[in-house]
Amino acid sequence: MTPAQIGHVRRSFALVAPIAPQAAALFYDNLFTADPNLRRLFQGNMAQQGDRLMNMIAAAVELLEEPDALLPALRKLGTRHVNYGVRDEHYATVGAALLKTLKRGLGEAYTDDVHAAWVALYGVVSKTMMDAARNAPAAQAA
């Protein structure tokens, strides 16, 4: 990601962070509307799941300029998601739900540059996680 893209992601996430519970709820609503079958992958309290989602995004945003810290964390996350039943095709649906959530949550602050920056970030996140899932030893993924 470019420094400009990192700036766009950080500034826009700073606008979302104060409404994290609502943003997470909107994200999951968008996700399950796009693919109702994904609901079965989520067990337990969705408010807690939303907290984990927003904390993960916040951590990724914080580490954007530290790939040596970010990428191993994403690989670990990708490997764990195998256990939850996540498949490669789910990542596109998640990405679309994320962008839709940001667009609605940010309103006029969701510019073309902000959109492009989040697309770039999610591209790194999803590719890293999918590669890790595909390359995880069977014993680690099981």
C-alpha positions in Angstrom: 0.0 0.0 0.0 1.1 3.5 -0.7 1.6 6.1 2.1 -1.4 8.0 0.7 -3.6 4.8 0.8 -2.4 4.2 4.4 -3.4 7.7 5.3 -6.9 7.3 3.7 -7.5 4.0 5.6 -6.3 5.5 8.9 -8.4 8.7 8.6 -11.5 6.9 7.5 -11.2 4.2 10.2 -10.8 6.9 12.8 -14.3 8.0 11.8 -15.7 4.5 12.1 -14.0 3.5 15.4 -16.3 5.6 17.6 -19.3 3.7 16.2 -17.6 0.3 16.2 -20.6 -1.7 17.6 -23.0 -0.2 15.0 -20.5 -0.7 12.2 -19.9 -4.3 13.1 -23.6 -5.0 13.3 -24.1 -3.3 9.9 -21.2 -5.4 8.5 -22.7 -8.7 9.6 -26.1 -7.6 8.3 -24.5 -6.8 4.9 -22.6 -10.1 5.0 -25.6 -12.3 5.8 -27.8 -10.5 3.3 -25.2 -11.1 0.6 -24.9 -14.8 1.6 -27.2 -16.2 4.2 -25.3 -19.5 4.3 -22.4 -17.7 6.0 -24.4 -17.3 9.1 -23.7 -20.9 10.0 -20.0 -20.1 10.3 -20.7 -17.8 13.2 -21.4 -19.4 16.6 -22.0 -17.5 19.8 -22.6 -13.9 20.6 -22.5 -11.7 17.6 -21.8 -8.6 19.6 -18.6 -10.3 20.9 -17.8 -11.4 17.3 -18.3 -7.8 16.2 -15.9 -6.6 18.9 -13.3 -9.1 17.7 -13.8 -8.0 14.1 -13.4 -4.3 14.9 -10.3 -5.0 17.1 -8.7 -7.1 14.3 -9.3 -4.2 11.8 -8.0 -1.7 14.2 -4.8 -3.8 14.7 -4.4 -4.2 11.0 -4.8 -0.4 10.5 -2.2 0.2 13.2 0.3 -2.1 11.6 0.0 -1.0 8.0 3.5 0.4 8.0 4.9 -2.7 9.8 4.4 -5.7 7.4 6.8 -7.8 9.4 4.3 -7.7 12.2 1.1 -7.5 10.2 1.6 -10.3 7.7 2.4 -13.1 10.2 -0.7 -12.1 12.2 -2.8 -12.4 9.0 -1.3 -15.7 8.2 -2.2 -17.0 11.6 -5.7 -15.7 11.2 -6.0 -17.3 7.8 -4.9 -20.7 9.2 -7.4 -20.4 12.1 -10.2 -19.5 9.7 -9.8 -22.9 8.0 -11.2 -24.4 11.2 -14.2 -22.2 11.0 -15.1 -23.5 7.6 -14.0 -20.4 5.6 -13.3 -21.0 2.0 -11.6 -18.8 -0.6 -14.9 -17.8 -2.2 -16.1 -16.3 1.1 -13.4 -13.6 1.0 -15.0 -11.8 -1.9 -18.3 -11.7 -0.1 -16.6 -10.4 3.1 -14.8 -7.7 1.1 -18.0 -6.6 -0.6 -19.8 -6.4 2.8 -16.9 -4.4 4.3 -16.9 -1.9 1.5 -20.7 -1.5 1.6 -20.5 -1.0 5.4 -17.8 1.7 5.0 -19.7 3.4 2.2 -22.8 3.7 4.4 -21.0 4.4 7.6 -18.7 7.1 6.2 -21.3 8.8 3.9 -19.6 11.7 2.1 -16.2 10.8 3.6 -16.3 7.7 1.5 -14.5 9.1 -1.5 -13.0 7.2 -4.5 -9.6 7.5 -2.9 -10.9 6.0 0.4 -12.6 3.2 -1.6 -9.4 2.4 -3.5 -7.3 2.4 -0.2 -9.7 0.0 1.5 -9.7 -2.2 -1.6 -5.9 -2.3 -1.5 -5.9 -3.1 2.2 -8.5 -5.9 1.9 -6.5 -7.3 -1.1 -3.5 -7.7 1.1 -5.5 -9.1 4.0 -7.5 -11.6 1.9 -4.6 -12.8 -0.2 -2.4 -13.3 2.8 -5.1 -15.2 4.7 -6.1 -17.3 1.7 -2.4 -18.2 1.0 -1.9 -19.2 4.6 -5.0 -21.3 4.6 -4.0 -23.1 1.4 -0.5 -23.7 2.7 -1.4 -24.7 6.3 -0.3 -28.2 7.3 -3.3 -30.5 7.7 -2.5 -31.0 11.4 -2.4 -27.2 12.0 -5.6 -26.5 10.1 -7.5 -29.4 11.7 
